[in-house]
Amino acid sequence: MSKKLFGTDGVRGQANQYPMTSEIALKLGMAAGKMFTNGSHRHRVVIGKDTRLSGYMIESALISGFTSVGMDVFQLGPVPTPGVAMLTRSMRADLGVMISASHNSFADNGIKIFGPDGYKLCDAQEAEITEMIEGDISSLLAEPRQIGRAKRIESSRDRYIEAAKRSLPRNMRFENLRIVIDCAHGAAYKVAPLALWELGAEVITIGVDPNGTNINEGCGSTSPEALCEKVKEMRADIGIALDGDADRVVIVDEKGQLVDGDQLMAVIAKSWNDQGKLQAGGVVATVMSNLGFERFLENEKLKLIRTPVGDRYVVEHMRQHGFNVGGEQSGHIVLTDFSTTGDGLVSALQILAVVVSSGKPVSEVCSQFEPIPQLLQNVRFSSGTPLEEVSVIEAIKEGESRLGQKGRLVIRPSGTEPLIRVMAEGDDKGLVEDVVTDIVGVLKAV
């Protein structure tokens, strides 16, 4: 097994191709289960999933792996990723597993593993699991009397809904709000609309009819066009779009205009700071967050700490330095007062709480700063290391020189897909477009 197993967000790939095969899932369950088996008590793992067709296959293989090394398995069924993290802790499980490829198409799938504290595994733990898989896997098997059992938990959705609702101030209700929610035919297709309805809102749903192959297809946080139209059609107060595993969110205001994660973090940070709830004097975000967001925080006497792209890096910095608000421009927002990972529903509830408390429309609440021109383009590649080509290196240096001190350039490979992401921002929109176009052109040429 010479290929890399873990990426930036667990194991991910196309179903029935390495590493997303039943064989690897079986071995992964055995290795992870054995690594977290300590002591003589009955060990347990909770497994959740989204609505992908391949989820059945991967789940069955993981169950076989975990039970073979002596772990009892609790199947949660379709539930958001933050629900798995929460239930791992509340059920005192040794491990939690989410089967999902997040915002990717149905053909992909992934395996995210959480430790008993509800946080994703660190690099060292992932490396240890990989080493175990590459060794003598049969040595991990339990004695016949120690083989684990598997059972389905029917209350997982209700428990997650109650936890999400408890993130709101006491007696907070949404009776006067008409909300359109797009669940991307994914993991939150039942819990998110029900939570909003229980809080008193008038709820209009789209993306709540999963069939195994339509997850994220023309809907959800990565394709919010239908939501924008629905909000205008229904004259709704707000639109909420989640992705396939509901760990990220984007908002649509009452005018049908899209609000990204930077604006949402700005709303939450200002609100929490005003209430004395914001910790460490700022927000943790990634290199992709808009420079306008950083300038807004500076005006509020707050700081923006930038990390590499990936929620694991954001969470790692938050844990090490005591921040309780962080996230990504894509809408993956981490609020550690309530969750150990991104939670699209809880993030949306925090925005709704500000809307209700202020009495202002969403368009006003979610317009905390004027974003500076920013352009992101993706270049797909089939093999090799394009960023190491001399012509690409020279194009990047030239772009950085042209932007100077009044802009930023971020070039990086995607951690989940064979893409090079090219992002530039600056006060001069024309210059930003020219820089991105030039670099993309060179990348495509190589």
N, C-alpha and C positions, 0 to 999 in steps of 0.2 A: 504494500500500500504506500506507494511513493508520493501520491498526490496529497495536497493539503486538505485536511478534513474540516477544520473549523475556520470560518471566516470572521468578519467583523460583528456578526449577529448570529452566532451559533453555526449550525450546519445548514447549508441551503443549496439547492440545485434543482434540475428538472427531474420530475418523478420517473422512477425506473432507470435512471442513469446515475452513475457515481456522482456524489455520495448519497443521493436520495434513493437508495434501494432497500428492500426488506432485509437483505443480509447485513448491510451496514447499520440499519436501525436496530436489528437484533443484537449485534455486537456492542453498539453504543449503549443499549439498555443494560447489558451485562457489565460492561466496564464502569459506567457511571454508577450503577447500582452497587457494585462491589466497592467502589471507592468511598461511598457514603454509608457503608455498612460497618458500624462500630458498636460493639457491645452485644449483649445477649437478648435485648428486647426485639420485638417484632418491628422491622423497618418498613416504612411506607413511602410511596411516591404517588403524587397526584398528576394526572395527565389530562390536559385540555387540548382542544383543537379548534380550527376554524371549519369552514364548510367545503373544503376542497375534496374532490372525489378520491384523491390519493391518500387522504387522511385516514380512511379505514385501513388501508394496507400498512401505513407507517405505524398506526396505533397498535395494530395486532402484533407487529414485529417487536415493538418496544415492550409491550406487555409480556411477550414470551421471554424477552431478554431479562427484564426486571424480575419476573417470577422465578426464572431459572437460577438466579443467584440469591434467592430467598427474600425478595422484597414483596410486600403486599401492594397491590395497585388499586388506586381509586380513580375511576374514569369520570371525568367531569362533563364530557360531551362538549358541544360548541359553546365556548365561553371566551371572553376577551383575554388577551395576554395578561393585563393587570389583574384580572380575576384569578388566574393561575398563581401569580406571585402572591396575592393576598391569601388564597386558600392554602398555599404551601405553609405559610406561617400559622394561620389560624387552626389548621388541622394538625399542626406539629409534625408535618411530614419531613422526611430527610431530604427529599428532592421534589422539585416541581418541573414538569415538562410541558411546553406548548408546541404543538405541531402546526406550523403556519409559515408561509413565505410572505407574510405581511401584505405589502401593496403590490406584489408581483401577480402575474396572471395565474390561472388555475393550474397550468401545466407544471409550475414550480411548486416545491414545498420545502419546509425547513423544520428544524428541531432546535428550540431554545431551551436551555436548561437553567433552572434556578436552584440555588443552594437553600438550606433550611431557613436562612434569614430573608429569603424572598428576592435576593439580588442575583443577577446573572453571574455565571462562573468567571473567574479570572483566567488570564492566559496560562498561568502555571497549572491550574486544574484541568484546563482543556488539553494541555500538552500531556499531562499524566494519563488522561483518558485515551488519547491517541496512542500513547506508548503501550497501554494495556491491550488495546485492540490489535496492535501490530505484533503482540507477543502470543503466548500460548493461551488462547481464550478459553479452552476447555478446563483449565486449572481454576477458573472462577466459579464453576458450577457448585451449587449447594447439594448437601445430602438430601435423599428423597424426602425425609420428614421435614426438611427446612424449606422446601419449595413454596413460593408465595402464592397467594390467592388474589383474585381480581374481582372487583365489584363496582357497580355503577352508582354514583352519587346523584340523586335527583334534586337536591336542594342547592346545588352550586350556583345556579343563576340567581335565585332569591337572595342568597347570602351576599353575592356581589352587588346586587341592586341596593341592598340595605347599607352596605359599606359605602357605596358611592353617594347615597343620599345623606349619610352622616358627615360628608365633607362640607355640607352647607351650614350656614348659621342656623341656629334654632328658629323654628317657625317660618323659615323661608319657603314661600310658595310662588308658583308661576301661573296662577289662575287667569291672569289677563294676557297671557302670551300665546300667540299662535306660532307653533314651531314646526318647521319641515325638517325631518331627519333622514339622511341617506346613510344606510348601514353597509353599503357596498356588497350586499348579498353575503355578508361575512359573519364573523363570530358574534357580533353584537346585535344580530337581526331581531332577537327577541328582547334582550335585556335593556337596550337603550330606549326604544319607544316606550316600554313599560315603565321604566324609571321616570321618564318625563311626564307620562300620564299620571302616575301616582303622585307627582308633585303638583298636579293641578292644571298642567298645560293642555291646550288643544293641540293634538299631535297629528301631523300628516306625514305619512311614511313613503319612502321610495327605497329601493335596494333591499327589500326584506323578503325576497322569494328565492332563496338559494336552491340551485339544482345540481351543485357539484362542479359545474364548469363556468358559471357566470360571475364568480367572485371578482370584484374590481373591474368588471367589464363595462366600460362606459359609465361608470358610477364611482362613488366614494371620493375620498380626499384627493386622489390623483386625477380624477376626471369629474370635476364639480360642475360642469356646464349644465347638466340636467337639473341639478339642485338650484342653480342660479335662476333658471327659467321657472322652476316650480315655486320658488319664493315670490317672484313677481306675479305669477299667475294666481296664487292663493292669497296675495297681499299679506304674507306672513311677516311676523316681526323679526324672525331670524331663521337661518338655515344652518344645519350642522351636518358635516360630512365626515364620516369615519373611514378608516381603511379596513383591509380584510381582517386584521386581528384586533382592531379598535385601540391600538396604542398611540394613534395619532389623530389629529382633528384639524379641519379648517372650518372657518365660519363664513357665512354669507349674510351680509346685512340686509335690511328691509328694502334696499334699492336693487338687490341682486348683485351687489359688488362683493368680490372675494376678499377675505381677510386672512393673511398668512400667520404663521407661528410667531414671527417677530412682534407683530402688533398684539397678539394674544398675550405673549410674555410681558409686553410693556403694560398692558391693562392689569394683569395680575400683580406684577411687581409694584406698580404705583399704588394699587388698592391695598395690598398687604403692607407696604411701607407706611401708608397713611394710618393703618390700624396698629402699627407696631409689631406686625407679624413677620416681616421680611427679615431673614437672617443673613449675617455676613456682609451686609451692606451692598448687595448687588445680585447679579444674575450670571449663571454659567451658560454659555451658548457655544456655537461652533464657529469656525472660520467662515462659514457661509452666511452668517447673520448680517443683515444690512447695516452699513455704516450709520445710517440715520437712526437706527435703534441705539447704537452706542452713544451717539450724540445726545439723544433723548435722556438716556440714563445719566449722562454726565450733568445735564441740566437739573436733574432731580437729586444731584449729589450722590449718585449710585455708580457702581462700577460694572463693567461687562468683562467677564473673563472668557477668553476664547480657547476652545479645545479642538483637536482634530475632529473630523466628521464621524459621527457614530454616537448613539446614546450611551454606550458603555463608557466612553471617555468623559462625557458630560457627568454621568452619575458618579464615576470614580472621583472626579474633582469635587463634586458636591459633597461626597462622603468625607473626603480628606480635609476639607476646609470649612465645613459647616453651613453650606448654602442650602436653602430649601426651595428655590425656584431655578429651574434650568430647562434647556431643551434645544430644539432645532427649528430652523425656519420652516421646515416641512410640516410642522405641527405636532411633532413628537415632544410633548411637554411633560417634564418630570416635576412633580410636587411632592417632595419627600415627607411632608406632614401627613400625607394620605396614602402614598404608594411608593414602591421601590423601583418602579419602572414607569415609562410613559403611559398615560391613561387618558384616552380621548374623551370619554364621557365625563370624567371628573373635571378635566380642564374646561370643557364646555359648561359644566355647572358653575364653575367659578366665574366665567364670563357672564352667565345669566344672572348670577347673584349681584354683580356690579350693575347690570342693566336695571334690575328691579330696584336696587337700593338708590340708584341715581335718578331714576325716572326718565332717563334720556334714551333716545333711540340707539340701536346698535351701531349705526353709521357714525354717530358722534362718539360713543364710548370706545369704539375700536379704531379711532383715528387719532392715536396718541402722538404720532410723528409723521413727517413727510419723508418717505423712503427716497434715497438718492437712486439715480438710474443704475440698475443692476441687470445683467444679462447672463443667463446660463444656457449653454448648449452641450449636448452629449454627442460623443463620437464613438461609434461601435467598432470594435476590432476583434479579429478572429484568433490571433496568435501574436507571440512576441512581446516586446516591451517598448511600445511607441515612445514613451517619455524619455527613453535613453538615447533616442536618435539625435544626432548632432543638429540636424536642421530644426527639430522641435525645441531643443534646448536653446538654440539661438533665437527662435521666434518668441519664446517665453521671456528671455532676457530683454528683447526689444520691446515687448509689450509692457513689461514692468517699468522700463525707462520712460516710455511714452506717458504712462499714467502718473508717474512721479509720486509726490507726497499727497496728491489730491484724489487718490483712488487706490484700489486693491485688486490683485490678480490671484486667483486660486485655481490651480490645475491639479487634479487628483484622479486616480483610478477609483471606480466604484468598488465598494467592498462586497457587493452582492451580485453584480452583473458585469459582463465584459465591456465596460464603457469607460471612456475618459471624459470626465466632467470639466468643462472650461467655464469659469465664472470670472467676470470682471465687473467692477463698479466704480463710479466716480461722478463728480458733479457735471461733467461734460458727456451727455448721452451719446452724441455722435462719435466721440473718441472711444467710448466703451464698446460701441457696436463694431467699430473698425478693428479694435484690438482683438475682440473675440473672433470676428470673421477671419482675420489673418491667421490666428493660431489654429482654428478649426481647419482651415484650408491646408495648412502644413501637415496636420495630423492625418487628414484624409489622404494626402499624397503618399504618406509612408505606410 
